[in-house]
């Protein structure tokens, strides 16, 4: 029978301990099944916010789309009550509390998504013809 030296026994004990420690360590670091690992590491996407339509987004604002030779559609429009109204005179802006720097440039897609109110701004009052008596009478003097 063969006898083992102290060095051989110590080496054998160390080998067993390393093997046992290695097994324990391997058991702790065994990867989870693929479906569990993926679920734990995939970011959860936040729900998409509800889209806001352009008429709501720009309500109360002056909008303008890129110029493209489209006549009035290249002009400035006030968005109000879900519709856009063409501003025919630049003086309307200041008279109504707006400045040219308030104009928001939007895409043609957003512009076209806002229904048009056919009444331009400023609204013009229908001309009232003077009565025949007013036309022939001289102005009163006091």
The first five atom37 places (N, CA, C, CB, O) and aatype in JSON, in Angstrom:
{
  "aatype": [20, 20, 20, 20, 20, 20, 20, 20, 20, 20, 20, 20, 20, 20, 20, 20, 20, 20, 20, 20, 20, 20, 20, 20, 20, 20, 20, 20, 20, 20, 20, 20, 20, 20, 20, 20, 20, 20, 20, 20, 20, 20, 20, 20, 20, 20, 20, 20, 20, 20, 20, 20, 20, 20, 20, 20, 20, 20, 20, 20, 20, 20, 20, 20, 20, 20, 20, 20, 20, 20, 20, 20, 20, 20, 20, 20, 20, 20, 20, 20, 20, 20, 20, 20, 20, 20, 20, 20, 20, 20, 20, 20, 20, 20, 20, 20, 20, 20, 20, 20, 20, 20, 20, 20, 20, 20, 20, 20, 20, 20, 20, 20, 20, 20, 20, 20, 20, 20, 20, 20, 20, 20, 20, 20, 20, 20, 20, 20, 20, 20, 20, 20, 20, 20, 20, 20, 20, 20, 20, 20, 20, 20],
  "atom_mask": [
    [1, 1, 1, 1, 1],
    [1, 1, 1, 1, 1],
    [1, 1, 1, 1, 1],
    [1, 1, 1, 1, 1],
    [1, 1, 1, 1, 1],
    [1, 1, 1, 1, 1],
    [1, 1, 1, 1, 1],
    [1, 1, 1, 1, 1],
    [1, 1, 1, 1, 1],
    [1, 1, 1, 1, 1],
    [1, 1, 1, 1, 1],
    [1, 1, 1, 1, 1],
    [1, 1, 1, 1, 1],
    [1, 1, 1, 1, 1],
    [1, 1, 1, 1, 1],
    [1, 1, 1, 1, 1],
    [1, 1, 1, 1, 1],
    [1, 1, 1, 1, 1],
    [1, 1, 1, 1, 1],
    [1, 1, 1, 1, 1],
    [1, 1, 1, 1, 1],
    [1, 1, 1, 1, 1],
    [1, 1, 1, 1, 1],
    [1, 1, 1, 1, 1],
    [1, 1, 1, 1, 1],
    [1, 1, 1, 1, 1],
    [1, 1, 1, 1, 1],
    [1, 1, 1, 1, 1],
    [1, 1, 1, 1, 1],
    [1, 1, 1, 1, 1],
    [1, 1, 1, 1, 1],
    [1, 1, 1, 1, 1],
    [1, 1, 1, 1, 1],
    [1, 1, 1, 1, 1],
    [1, 1, 1, 1, 1],
    [1, 1, 1, 1, 1],
    [1, 1, 1, 1, 1],
    [1, 1, 1, 1, 1],
    [1, 1, 1, 1, 1],
    [1, 1, 1, 1, 1],
    [1, 1, 1, 1, 1],
    [1, 1, 1, 1, 1],
    [1, 1, 1, 1, 1],
    [1, 1, 1, 1, 1],
    [1, 1, 1, 1, 1],
    [1, 1, 1, 1, 1],
    [1, 1, 1, 1, 1],
    [1, 1, 1, 1, 1],
    [1, 1, 1, 1, 1],
    [1, 1, 1, 1, 1],
    [1, 1, 1, 1, 1],
    [1, 1, 1, 1, 1],
    [1, 1, 1, 1, 1],
    [1, 1, 1, 1, 1],
    [1, 1, 1, 1, 1],
    [1, 1, 1, 1, 1],
    [1, 1, 1, 1, 1],
    [1, 1, 1, 1, 1],
    [1, 1, 1, 1, 1],
    [1, 1, 1, 1, 1],
    [1, 1, 1, 1, 1],
    [1, 1, 1, 1, 1],
    [1, 1, 1, 1, 1],
    [1, 1, 1, 1, 1],
    [1, 1, 1, 1, 1],
    [1, 1, 1, 1, 1],
    [1, 1, 1, 1, 1],
    [1, 1, 1, 1, 1],
    [1, 1, 1, 1, 1],
    [1, 1, 1, 1, 1],
    [1, 1, 1, 1, 1],
    [1, 1, 1, 1, 1],
    [1, 1, 1, 1, 1],
    [1, 1, 1, 1, 1],
    [1, 1, 1, 1, 1],
    [1, 1, 1, 1, 1],
    [1, 1, 1, 1, 1],
    [1, 1, 1, 1, 1],
    [1, 1, 1, 1, 1],
    [1, 1, 1, 1, 1],
    [1, 1, 1, 1, 1],
    [1, 1, 1, 1, 1],
    [1, 1, 1, 1, 1],
    [1, 1, 1, 1, 1],
    [1, 1, 1, 1, 1],
    [1, 1, 1, 1, 1],
    [1, 1, 1, 1, 1],
    [1, 1, 1, 1, 1],
    [1, 1, 1, 1, 1],
    [1, 1, 1, 1, 1],
    [1, 1, 1, 1, 1],
    [1, 1, 1, 1, 1],
    [1, 1, 1, 1, 1],
    [1, 1, 1, 1, 1],
    [1, 1, 1, 1, 1],
    [1, 1, 1, 1, 1],
    [1, 1, 1, 1, 1],
    [1, 1, 1, 1, 1],
    [1, 1, 1, 1, 1],
    [1, 1, 1, 1, 1],
    [1, 1, 1, 1, 1],
    [1, 1, 1, 1, 1],
    [1, 1, 1, 1, 1],
    [1, 1, 1, 1, 1],
    [1, 1, 1, 1, 1],
    [1, 1, 1, 1, 1],
    [1, 1, 1, 1, 1],
    [1, 1, 1, 1, 1],
    [1, 1, 1, 1, 1],
    [1, 1, 1, 1, 1],
    [1, 1, 1, 1, 1],
    [1, 1, 1, 1, 1],
    [1, 1, 1, 1, 1],
    [1, 1, 1, 1, 1],
    [1, 1, 1, 1, 1],
    [1, 1, 1, 1, 1],
    [1, 1, 1, 1, 1],
    [1, 1, 1, 1, 1],
    [1, 1, 1, 1, 1],
    [1, 1, 1, 1, 1],
    [1, 1, 1, 1, 1],
    [1, 1, 1, 1, 1],
    [1, 1, 1, 1, 1],
    [1, 1, 1, 1, 1],
    [1, 1, 1, 1, 1],
    [1, 1, 1, 1, 1],
    [1, 1, 1, 1, 1],
    [1, 1, 1, 1, 1],
    [1, 1, 1, 1, 1],
    [1, 1, 1, 1, 1],
    [1, 1, 1, 1, 1],
    [1, 1, 1, 1, 1],
    [1, 1, 1, 1, 1],
    [1, 1, 1, 1, 1],
    [1, 1, 1, 1, 1],
    [1, 1, 1, 1, 1],
    [1, 1, 1, 1, 1],
    [1, 1, 1, 1, 1],
    [1, 1, 1, 1, 1],
    [1, 1, 1, 1, 1],
    [1, 1, 1, 1, 1],
    [1, 1, 1, 1, 1]
  ],
  "atom_positions": [
    [[0.82, -1.15, 0.0], [0.0, 0.0, 0.0], [0.88, 1.23, 0.0], [-0.94, -0.02, 1.18], [1.96, 1.26, 0.6]],
    [[0.44, 2.17, -0.62], [1.2, 3.38, -0.8], [0.83, 4.38, 0.29], [0.97, 3.98, -2.19], [-0.35, 4.5, 0.62]],
    [[1.77, 5.07, 0.83], [1.5, 6.08, 1.83], [1.6, 7.45, 1.19], [2.47, 5.96, 3.03], [2.4, 7.69, 0.28]],
    [[0.79, 8.3, 1.67], [0.79, 9.64, 1.15], [1.59, 10.54, 2.07], [-0.65, 10.16, 0.99], [1.51, 10.44, 3.29]],
    [[2.34, 11.38, 1.48], [3.12, 12.32, 2.28], [2.21, 13.46, 2.72], [4.35, 12.85, 1.49], [1.1, 13.63, 2.2]],
    [[2.7, 14.22, 3.68], [1.94, 15.36, 4.16], [1.66, 16.34, 3.02], [2.69, 16.07, 5.3], [0.58, 16.93, 2.96]],
    [[2.62, 16.51, 2.11], [2.45, 17.42, 0.99], [1.37, 16.9, 0.07], [3.78, 17.6, 0.23], [0.55, 17.68, -0.4]],
    [[1.33, 15.63, -0.2], [0.33, 15.05, -1.08], [-1.06, 15.19, -0.48], [0.64, 13.58, -1.36], [-2.02, 15.5, -1.18]],
    [[-1.14, 14.95, 0.84], [-2.44, 15.04, 1.51], [-2.92, 16.5, 1.47], [-2.34, 14.52, 2.98], [-4.09, 16.77, 1.22]],
    [[-2.01, 17.45, 1.73], [-2.37, 18.85, 1.73], [-2.84, 19.27, 0.33], [-1.18, 19.72, 2.19], [-3.82, 20.0, 0.19]],
    [[-2.14, 18.81, -0.69], [-2.52, 19.13, -2.06], [-3.89, 18.57, -2.4], [-1.48, 18.6, -3.04], [-4.7, 19.21, -3.06]],
    [[-4.12, 17.33, -1.91], [-5.4, 16.69, -2.15], [-6.52, 17.46, -1.45], [-5.37, 15.22, -1.66], [-7.59, 17.66, -2.04]],
    [[-6.3, 17.91, -0.22], [-7.3, 18.65, 0.54], [-7.58, 20.01, -0.15], [-6.83, 18.86, 2.0], [-8.74, 20.41, -0.29]],
    [[-6.53, 20.69, -0.56], [-6.7, 21.97, -1.23], [-7.48, 21.77, -2.53], [-5.32, 22.63, -1.52], [-8.36, 22.56, -2.86]],
    [[-7.16, 20.73, -3.27], [-7.86, 20.45, -4.51], [-9.34, 20.2, -4.28], [-7.25, 19.26, -5.21], [-10.19, 20.67, -5.05]],
    [[-9.64, 19.45, -3.22], [-11.04, 19.16, -2.9], [-11.76, 20.44, -2.48], [-11.14, 18.1, -1.77], [-12.91, 20.68, -2.88]],
    [[-11.08, 21.27, -1.68], [-11.7, 22.51, -1.23], [-11.96, 23.45, -2.41], [-10.81, 23.2, -0.19], [-13.02, 24.07, -2.49]],
    [[-10.97, 23.54, -3.31], [-11.16, 24.4, -4.48], [-12.31, 23.88, -5.32], [-9.88, 24.47, -5.32], [-13.13, 24.66, -5.8]],
    [[-12.36, 22.59, -5.5], [-13.43, 22.01, -6.3], [-14.78, 22.24, -5.64], [-13.2, 20.5, -6.52], [-15.75, 22.57, -6.32]],
    [[-14.85, 22.07, -4.34], [-16.12, 22.27, -3.65], [-16.5, 23.75, -3.67], [-16.02, 21.77, -2.19], [-17.67, 24.08, -3.88]],
    [[-15.54, 24.64, -3.46], [-15.82, 26.06, -3.49], [-16.23, 26.5, -4.89], [-14.61, 26.86, -3.03], [-17.12, 27.34, -5.05]],
    [[-15.59, 25.93, -5.88], [-15.92, 26.25, -7.26], [-17.32, 25.82, -7.62], [-14.94, 25.61, -8.2], [-18.02, 26.51, -8.35]],
    [[-17.73, 24.67, -7.11], [-19.09, 24.2, -7.4], [-20.12, 25.13, -6.79], [-19.29, 22.77, -6.87], [-21.13, 25.45, -7.41]],
    [[-19.84, 25.56, -5.55], [-20.78, 26.45, -4.9], [-20.86, 27.77, -5.65], [-20.37, 26.69, -3.44], [-21.95, 28.3, -5.87]],
    [[-19.71, 28.28, -6.03], [-19.68, 29.55, -6.75], [-20.42, 29.42, -8.08], [-18.23, 30.01, -6.98], [-21.18, 30.31, -8.45]],
    [[-20.2, 28.32, -8.81], [-20.88, 28.11, -10.08], [-22.39, 28.05, -9.89], [-20.38, 26.83, -10.74], [-23.14, 28.54, -10.73]],
    [[-22.84, 27.45, -8.79], [-24.27, 27.34, -8.55], [-24.9, 28.72, -8.33], [-24.54, 26.44, -7.33], [-26.04, 28.95, -8.73]],
    [[-24.14, 29.63, -7.7], [-24.68, 30.96, -7.45], [-24.73, 31.81, -8.71], [-23.86, 31.65, -6.4], [-25.58, 32.69, -8.82]],
    [[-23.84, 31.57, -9.66], [-23.75, 32.42, -10.84], [-24.33, 31.77, -12.08], [-22.33, 32.79, -11.09], [-24.08, 32.24, -13.19]],
    [[-25.09, 30.71, -11.91], [-25.7, 30.07, -13.06], [-26.69, 31.06, -13.66], [-26.41, 28.71, -12.66], [-27.57, 31.56, -12.95]],
    [[-26.57, 31.34, -14.94], [-27.48, 32.31, -15.54], [-28.91, 31.81, -15.53], [-27.06, 32.62, -16.97], [-29.17, 30.61, -15.62]],
    [[-29.83, 32.75, -15.42], [-31.26, 32.42, -15.45], [-31.62, 31.97, -16.86], [-32.14, 33.62, -15.01], [-30.91, 32.28, -17.81]],
    [[-32.7, 31.26, -16.98], [-33.15, 30.89, -18.33], [-33.32, 32.15, -19.19], [-34.49, 30.1, -18.27], [-33.58, 33.23, -18.67]],
    [[-33.17, 32.0, -20.49], [-33.17, 33.13, -21.42], [-34.39, 34.02, -21.27], [-33.08, 32.63, -22.83], [-34.26, 35.25, -21.3]],
    [[-35.58, 33.45, -21.11], [-36.78, 34.27, -21.03], [-36.81, 35.11, -19.75], [-38.01, 33.41, -21.1], [-37.29, 36.24, -19.77]],
    [[-36.3, 34.58, -18.64], [-36.26, 35.34, -17.4], [-35.19, 36.43, -17.46], [-36.01, 34.42, -16.21], [-35.42, 37.54, -17.0]],
    [[-34.04, 36.1, -18.03], [-32.96, 37.08, -18.11], [-33.37, 38.25, -19.0], [-31.68, 36.43, -18.65], [-33.09, 39.4, -18.68]],
    [[-34.03, 37.96, -20.1], [-34.45, 39.01, -21.01], [-35.5, 39.91, -20.35], [-35.02, 38.39, -22.3], [-35.44, 41.13, -20.48]],
    [[-36.44, 39.3, -19.65], [-37.49, 40.09, -19.02], [-36.92, 41.03, -17.96], [-38.55, 39.18, -18.4], [-37.4, 42.14, -17.77]],
    [[-35.88, 40.56, -17.27], [-35.31, 41.37, -16.2], [-34.45, 42.5, -16.74], [-34.48, 40.51, -15.28], [-34.31, 43.53, -16.08]],
    [[-33.86, 42.34, -17.92], [-32.94, 43.35, -18.42], [-33.53, 44.27, -19.47], [-31.74, 42.68, -18.99], [-32.96, 45.32, -19.75]],
    [[-34.66, 43.91, -20.08], [-35.27, 44.77, -21.09], [-35.92, 45.98, -20.44], [-36.3, 44.0, -21.92], [-36.67, 45.83, -19.47]],
    [[-35.63, 47.18, -20.96], [-36.3, 48.36, -20.38], [-37.77, 48.34, -20.75], [-35.63, 49.67, -20.88], [-38.16, 47.92, -21.84]],
    [[-38.56, 48.8, -19.83], [-40.0, 48.87, -20.06], [-40.28, 50.24, -20.67], [-40.82, 48.64, -18.73], [-39.98, 51.27, -20.06]],
    [[-40.85, 50.25, -21.84], [-41.14, 51.51, -22.54], [-42.31, 52.2, -21.86], [-41.45, 51.26, -24.04], [-43.32, 51.58, -21.51]],
    [[-42.16, 53.5, -21.68], [-43.25, 54.3, -21.13], [-44.35, 54.39, -22.17], [-42.77, 55.72, -20.7], [-44.07, 54.41, -23.37]],
    [[-45.59, 54.43, -21.74], [-46.67, 54.54, -22.73], [-46.54, 55.85, -23.51], [-48.06, 54.46, -22.04], [-46.18, 56.89, -22.95]],
    [[-46.85, 55.78, -24.78], [-46.79, 56.96, -25.65], [-47.86, 57.95, -25.22], [-46.97, 56.57, -27.15], [-49.0, 57.56, -24.97]],
    [[-47.51, 59.25, -25.13], [-48.56, 60.22, -24.82], [-49.53, 60.33, -25.99], [-47.95, 61.6, -24.5], [-49.16, 60.12, -27.14]],
    [[-50.75, 60.65, -25.67], [-51.75, 60.8, -26.72], [-51.34, 61.93, -27.65], [-53.16, 61.07, -26.12], [-50.92, 63.0, -27.19]],
    [[-51.44, 61.71, -28.95], [-51.04, 62.78, -29.87], [-51.96, 63.99, -29.73], [-51.05, 62.27, -31.32], [-53.17, 63.86, -29.55]],
    [[-51.36, 65.15, -29.82], [-52.12, 66.39, -29.74], [-52.29, 66.9, -31.16], [-51.41, 67.45, -28.81], [-51.31, 67.04, -31.89]],
    [[-53.52, 67.18, -31.55], [-53.72, 67.65, -32.91], [-53.2, 69.09, -33.01], [-55.22, 67.58, -33.31], [-53.16, 69.82, -32.02]],
    [[-52.81, 69.47, -34.21], [-52.18, 70.77, -34.45], [-53.09, 71.92, -34.06], [-51.78, 70.9, -35.91], [-52.61, 72.94, -33.56]],
    [[-54.39, 71.79, -34.29], [-55.31, 72.87, -33.95], [-55.31, 73.14, -32.44], [-56.74, 72.54, -34.42], [-55.39, 74.29, -32.02]],
    [[-55.22, 72.1, -31.65], [-55.16, 72.26, -30.19], [-53.79, 72.76, -29.76], [-55.48, 70.93, -29.49], [-53.69, 73.65, -28.91]],
    [[-52.76, 72.2, -30.36], [-51.38, 72.56, -30.01], [-51.1, 74.05, -30.23], [-50.41, 71.73, -30.84], [-50.4, 74.67, -29.44]],
    [[-51.65, 74.62, -31.3], [-51.36, 76.01, -31.65], [-52.52, 76.97, -31.39], [-50.99, 76.09, -33.1], [-52.51, 78.1, -31.89]],
    [[-53.51, 76.55, -30.61], [-54.65, 77.41, -30.34], [-54.19, 78.73, -29.71], [-55.66, 76.7, -29.42], [-53.42, 78.73, -28.75]],
    [[-54.67, 79.84, -30.27], [-54.31, 81.16, -29.77], [-52.98, 81.68, -30.29], [-54.28, 81.15, -28.3], [-52.53, 82.75, -29.89]],
    [[-52.35, 80.93, -31.19], [-51.04, 81.29, -31.73], [-51.16, 81.71, -33.19], [-50.05, 80.12, -31.59], [-52.11, 81.36, -33.88]],
    [[-50.15, 82.47, -33.64], [-50.05, 82.85, -35.04], [-49.08, 81.85, -35.67], [-49.56, 84.35, -35.22], [-47.96, 81.68, -35.2]],
    [[-49.52, 81.19, -36.75], [-48.68, 80.17, -37.4], [-48.38, 80.55, -38.84], [-49.36, 78.8, -37.34], [-49.11, 81.32, -39.47]],
    [[-47.3, 79.99, -39.34], [-46.86, 80.24, -40.72], [-46.12, 78.99, -41.18], [-45.93, 81.52, -40.83], [-45.3, 78.43, -40.46]],
    [[-46.43, 78.55, -42.39], [-45.71, 77.4, -42.96], [-44.63, 77.91, -43.9], [-46.69, 76.44, -43.7], [-44.67, 79.07, -44.3]],
    [[-43.67, 77.06, -44.28], [-42.62, 77.51, -45.19], [-43.2, 78.07, -46.49], [-41.66, 76.36, -45.51], [-44.13, 77.5, -47.06]],
    [[-42.64, 79.2, -46.94], [-43.1, 79.81, -48.2], [-42.87, 78.87, -49.36], [-42.38, 81.15, -48.45], [-41.82, 78.22, -49.45]],
    [[-43.84, 78.8, -50.24], [-43.72, 77.94, -51.42], [-44.54, 78.47, -52.58], [-44.14, 76.51, -51.09], [-44.96, 77.69, -53.44]],
    [[-44.79, 79.78, -52.62], [-45.53, 80.35, -53.73], [-46.98, 79.93, -53.78], [-44.88, 79.99, -55.01], [-47.53, 79.74, -54.86]],
    [[-47.62, 79.76, -52.61], [-49.01, 79.31, -52.56], [-49.99, 80.43, -52.29], [-49.17, 78.25, -51.5], [-51.14, 80.17, -51.92]],
    [[-49.57, 81.65, -52.47], [-50.49, 82.77, -52.22], [-50.78, 82.93, -50.75], [-51.79, 82.57, -52.97], [-49.86, 82.95, -49.92]],
    [[-52.05, 83.05, -50.41], [-52.42, 83.3, -49.01], [-51.95, 82.19, -48.07], [-53.92, 83.47, -48.89], [-51.71, 82.46, -46.9]],
    [[-51.83, 80.96, -48.55], [-51.37, 79.87, -47.68], [-49.94, 80.06, -47.21], [-51.48, 78.54, -48.41], [-49.5, 79.38, -46.29]],
    [[-49.21, 81.0, -47.82], [-47.87, 81.34, -47.35], [-47.93, 82.46, -46.32], [-46.98, 81.75, -48.52], [-46.89, 82.92, -45.84]],
    [[-49.12, 82.91, -45.98], [-49.29, 84.02, -45.04], [-49.3, 83.56, -43.59], [-50.56, 84.76, -45.34], [-48.98, 82.42, -43.27]],
    [[-49.68, 84.49, -42.73], [-49.81, 84.22, -41.3], [-51.27, 83.93, -40.99], [-49.29, 85.42, -40.46], [-52.18, 84.49, -41.59]],
    [[-51.47, 83.02, -40.03], [-52.82, 82.6, -39.65], [-52.94, 82.56, -38.14], [-53.15, 81.22, -40.25], [-52.02, 82.13, -37.44]],
    [[-54.08, 83.0, -37.64], [-54.4, 82.84, -36.23], [-55.15, 81.53, -36.08], [-55.24, 84.06, -35.68], [-56.13, 81.27, -36.8]],
    [[-54.7, 80.69, -35.15], [-55.4, 79.44, -34.87], [-56.29, 79.7, -33.66], [-54.39, 78.24, -34.6], [-55.82, 80.09, -32.59]],
    [[-57.58, 79.49, -33.85], [-58.53, 79.74, -32.77], [-59.75, 78.85, -32.96], [-58.95, 81.23, -32.73], [-60.26, 78.69, -34.07]],
    [[-60.2, 78.27, -31.87], [-61.39, 77.41, -31.88], [-61.27, 76.29, -32.91], [-62.64, 78.25, -32.17], [-62.25, 75.94, -33.58]],
    [[-60.08, 75.72, -33.04], [-59.87, 74.57, -33.91], [-59.71, 74.89, -35.38], [-60.99, 73.65, -33.77], [-59.66, 73.98, -36.21]],
    [[-59.62, 76.17, -35.73], [-59.47, 76.55, -37.14], [-58.41, 77.63, -37.28], [-60.81, 77.05, -37.71], [-58.06, 78.31, -36.32]],
    [[-57.9, 77.76, -38.51], [-56.93, 78.82, -38.8], [-57.6, 79.89, -39.65], [-55.68, 78.25, -39.52], [-58.35, 79.59, -40.58]],
    [[-57.3, 81.15, -39.3], [-57.87, 82.28, -40.05], [-56.73, 83.11, -40.6], [-58.8, 83.15, -39.15], [-55.79, 83.46, -39.88]],
    [[-56.81, 83.42, -41.87], [-55.79, 84.18, -42.57], [-55.78, 85.62, -42.07], [-56.02, 84.13, -44.08], [-56.82, 86.26, -41.98]],
    [[-54.59, 86.11, -41.76], [-54.42, 87.51, -41.33], [-54.0, 88.29, -42.56], [-53.36, 87.65, -40.15], [-52.91, 88.09, -43.09]],
    [[-54.86, 89.18, -43.01], [-54.62, 89.89, -44.28], [-53.79, 91.14, -44.12], [-55.93, 90.25, -44.91], [-53.21, 91.64, -45.09]],
    [[-53.71, 91.67, -42.89], [-52.97, 92.92, -42.68], [-52.04, 92.77, -41.49], [-53.95, 94.1, -42.44], [-52.44, 92.3, -40.43]],
    [[-50.78, 93.17, -41.69], [-49.79, 93.07, -40.62], [-50.18, 93.92, -39.42], [-48.42, 93.48, -41.12], [-49.8, 93.6, -38.29]],
    [[-50.92, 94.99, -39.64], [-51.32, 95.87, -38.53], [-52.27, 95.15, -37.56], [-52.0, 97.13, -39.08], [-52.41, 95.56, -36.41]],
    [[-52.92, 94.09, -38.04], [-53.83, 93.33, -37.19], [-53.09, 92.75, -36.0], [-54.51, 92.22, -37.98], [-53.62, 92.69, -34.89]],
    [[-51.84, 92.31, -36.22], [-51.07, 91.69, -35.14], [-50.98, 92.61, -33.93], [-49.66, 91.32, -35.62], [-51.41, 92.26, -32.83]],
    [[-50.41, 93.8, -34.14], [-50.21, 94.74, -33.03], [-51.53, 95.19, -32.43], [-49.42, 95.96, -33.51], [-51.65, 95.34, -31.21]],
    [[-52.52, 95.41, -33.27], [-53.82, 95.86, -32.78], [-54.48, 94.82, -31.87], [-54.75, 96.17, -33.96], [-55.37, 95.14, -31.09]],
    [[-54.02, 93.56, -31.99], [-54.61, 92.48, -31.2], [-53.63, 91.87, -30.2], [-55.13, 91.4, -32.12], [-53.84, 90.76, -29.71]],
    [[-52.56, 92.6, -29.91], [-51.63, 92.17, -28.87], [-50.57, 91.19, -29.29], [-52.38, 91.59, -27.78], [-49.93, 90.58, -28.43]],
    [[-50.36, 91.02, -30.58], [-49.32, 90.11, -31.08], [-48.17, 90.91, -31.68], [-49.91, 89.14, -32.13], [-48.32, 92.09, -32.01]],
    [[-47.02, 90.26, -31.8], [-45.86, 90.84, -32.48], [-45.41, 89.86, -33.56], [-44.7, 91.14, -31.47], [-45.75, 88.68, -33.51]],
    [[-44.66, 90.34, -34.52], [-44.14, 89.47, -35.58], [-43.28, 88.35, -34.98], [-43.32, 90.28, -36.61], [-43.2, 87.26, -35.55]],
    [[-42.63, 88.62, -33.85], [-41.8, 87.59, -33.22], [-42.64, 86.49, -32.57], [-40.9, 88.22, -32.17], [-42.09, 85.46, -32.17]],
    [[-43.94, 86.68, -32.46], [-44.83, 85.65, -31.91], [-45.19, 84.58, -32.94], [-46.11, 86.29, -31.38], [-45.73, 83.54, -32.59]],
    [[-44.89, 84.83, -34.22], [-45.27, 83.89, -35.27], [-44.48, 82.61, -35.1], [-45.02, 84.51, -36.68], [-43.26, 82.63, -34.92]],
    [[-45.18, 81.48, -35.16], [-44.57, 80.16, -35.02], [-44.52, 79.51, -36.4], [-45.36, 79.27, -34.0], [-45.54, 79.39, -37.08]],
    [[-43.34, 79.09, -36.79], [-43.18, 78.41, -38.07], [-43.44, 76.93, -37.86], [-41.75, 78.66, -38.67], [-42.79, 76.28, -37.04]],
    [[-44.4, 76.4, -38.62], [-44.78, 74.99, -38.47], [-44.62, 74.29, -39.82], [-46.25, 74.87, -37.96], [-44.47, 74.93, -40.85]],
    [[-44.64, 72.97, -39.78], [-44.51, 72.2, -41.02], [-45.8, 72.32, -41.84], [-44.21, 70.71, -40.7], [-46.86, 72.64, -41.32]],
    [[-45.67, 72.06, -43.12], [-46.85, 72.07, -43.99], [-47.84, 71.0, -43.56], [-46.45, 71.86, -45.46], [-49.05, 71.19, -43.7]],
    [[-47.34, 69.88, -43.04], [-48.24, 68.81, -42.58], [-49.1, 69.3, -41.42], [-47.43, 67.57, -42.16], [-50.31, 69.05, -41.39]],
    [[-48.48, 69.99, -40.46], [-49.25, 70.52, -39.34], [-50.22, 71.6, -39.82], [-48.32, 71.08, -38.26], [-51.38, 71.64, -39.4]],
    [[-49.73, 72.47, -40.7], [-50.56, 73.56, -41.23], [-51.81, 72.98, -41.9], [-49.77, 74.42, -42.23], [-52.92, 73.44, -41.64]],
    [[-51.61, 71.99, -42.76], [-52.74, 71.41, -43.49], [-53.66, 70.6, -42.59], [-52.22, 70.53, -44.6], [-54.8, 70.33, -42.97]],
    [[-53.19, 70.21, -41.41], [-54.03, 69.46, -40.47], [-54.99, 70.37, -39.72], [-53.16, 68.7, -39.48], [-55.91, 69.88, -39.07]],
    [[-54.79, 71.68, -39.81], [-55.67, 72.63, -39.14], [-56.71, 73.11, -40.15], [-54.87, 73.85, -38.54], [-56.35, 73.72, -41.15]],
    [[-57.99, 72.85, -39.92], [-59.01, 73.3, -40.87], [-59.0, 74.82, -41.0], [-60.41, 72.81, -40.44], [-58.7, 75.53, -40.04]],
    [[-59.34, 75.3, -42.18], [-59.34, 76.74, -42.41], [-60.73, 77.32, -42.21], [-58.85, 77.06, -43.82], [-61.73, 76.79, -42.7]],
    [[-60.77, 78.42, -41.48], [-61.99, 79.22, -41.35], [-61.92, 80.18, -42.54], [-62.08, 80.0, -39.93], [-60.93, 80.9, -42.67]],
    [[-62.92, 80.22, -43.4], [-62.84, 81.05, -44.6], [-62.9, 82.55, -44.35], [-63.94, 80.68, -45.53], [-62.65, 83.34, -45.27]],
    [[-63.22, 82.97, -43.13], [-63.32, 84.4, -42.84], [-61.93, 84.95, -42.5], [-64.31, 84.67, -41.66], [-61.37, 84.56, -41.47]],
    [[-61.36, 85.83, -43.32], [-60.03, 86.37, -43.02], [-60.09, 87.4, -41.89], [-59.42, 87.01, -44.27], [-61.16, 87.9, -41.53]],
    [[-58.94, 87.69, -41.34], [-58.8, 88.75, -40.33], [-58.04, 89.9, -40.92], [-58.1, 88.22, -39.05], [-57.11, 89.62, -41.69]],
    [[-58.31, 91.15, -40.66], [-59.45, 91.57, -39.86], [-60.73, 91.41, -40.65], [-59.28, 93.02, -39.41], [-60.76, 91.47, -41.88]],
    [[-61.79, 91.19, -39.9], [-63.09, 91.09, -40.56], [-63.47, 92.49, -41.03], [-64.18, 90.49, -39.61], [-63.32, 93.47, -40.3]],
    [[-63.94, 92.55, -42.21], [-64.35, 93.86, -42.73], [-65.86, 93.99, -42.62], [-63.89, 94.05, -44.21], [-66.61, 93.05, -42.88]],
    [[-66.27, 95.16, -42.24], [-67.69, 95.43, -42.14], [-68.21, 95.73, -43.54], [-67.99, 96.63, -41.16], [-67.51, 96.37, -44.33]],
    [[-69.4, 95.28, -43.87], [-69.94, 95.59, -45.19], [-70.12, 97.1, -45.33], [-71.27, 94.85, -45.42], [-70.56, 97.78, -44.39]],
    [[-69.8, 97.6, -46.48], [-69.94, 99.05, -46.72], [-71.41, 99.41, -46.67], [-69.31, 99.47, -48.09], [-72.25, 98.71, -47.24]],
    [[-71.71, 100.49, -45.99], [-73.09, 100.97, -45.9], [-73.18, 102.2, -46.77], [-73.51, 101.28, -44.41], [-72.48, 103.18, -46.54]],
    [[-74.01, 102.14, -47.75], [-74.19, 103.31, -48.65], [-74.91, 104.4, -47.89], [-74.98, 102.93, -49.94], [-75.9, 104.13, -47.21]],
    [[-74.43, 105.62, -48.0], [-75.13, 106.71, -47.31], [-76.52, 106.88, -47.93], [-74.33, 108.04, -47.4], [-76.73, 106.62, -49.11]],
    [[-77.45, 107.33, -47.11], [-78.81, 107.57, -47.62], [-78.79, 108.77, -48.56], [-79.84, 107.81, -46.45], [-77.85, 109.57, -48.51]],
    [[-79.78, 108.91, -49.4], [-79.8, 110.01, -50.37], [-79.87, 111.37, -49.67], [-80.99, 109.86, -51.33], [-79.36, 112.36, -50.18]],
    [[-80.51, 111.41, -48.51], [-80.6, 112.67, -47.77], [-79.22, 113.08, -47.28], [-81.58, 112.55, -46.59], [-78.86, 114.25, -47.32]],
    [[-78.43, 112.08, -46.79], [-77.08, 112.38, -46.31], [-76.18, 112.81, -47.45], [-76.48, 111.17, -45.61], [-75.28, 113.64, -47.26]],
    [[-76.39, 112.27, -48.61], [-75.52, 112.56, -49.74], [-75.71, 113.98, -50.25], [-75.76, 111.57, -50.85], [-74.78, 114.59, -50.77]],
    [[-76.92, 114.51, -50.12], [-77.19, 115.84, -50.68], [-77.15, 116.94, -49.64], [-78.55, 115.85, -51.36], [-77.05, 118.12, -49.99]],
    [[-77.22, 116.59, -48.38], [-77.23, 117.62, -47.34], [-75.8, 117.98, -46.95], [-78.01, 117.13, -46.09], [-74.95, 117.1, -46.8]],
    [[-75.54, 119.27, -46.81], [-74.22, 119.67, -46.35], [-74.05, 119.34, -44.88], [-73.99, 121.17, -46.59], [-75.05, 119.26, -44.16]],
    [[-72.84, 119.14, -44.41], [-72.66, 118.85, -42.98], [-73.14, 119.99, -42.14], [-71.2, 118.55, -42.66], [-73.07, 121.15, -42.55]],
    [[-73.64, 119.67, -40.97], [-74.15, 120.7, -40.06], [-72.98, 121.47, -39.47], [-75.02, 120.07, -38.93], [-71.92, 120.9, -39.18]],
    [[-73.17, 122.74, -39.3], [-72.17, 123.58, -38.66], [-72.78, 124.2, -37.42], [-71.62, 124.67, -39.62], [-73.95, 124.6, -37.47]],
    [[-72.09, 124.3, -36.39], [-72.62, 124.89, -35.15], [-71.82, 126.07, -34.77], [-72.63, 123.89, -34.02], [-72.1, 126.7, -33.75]]
  ]
}
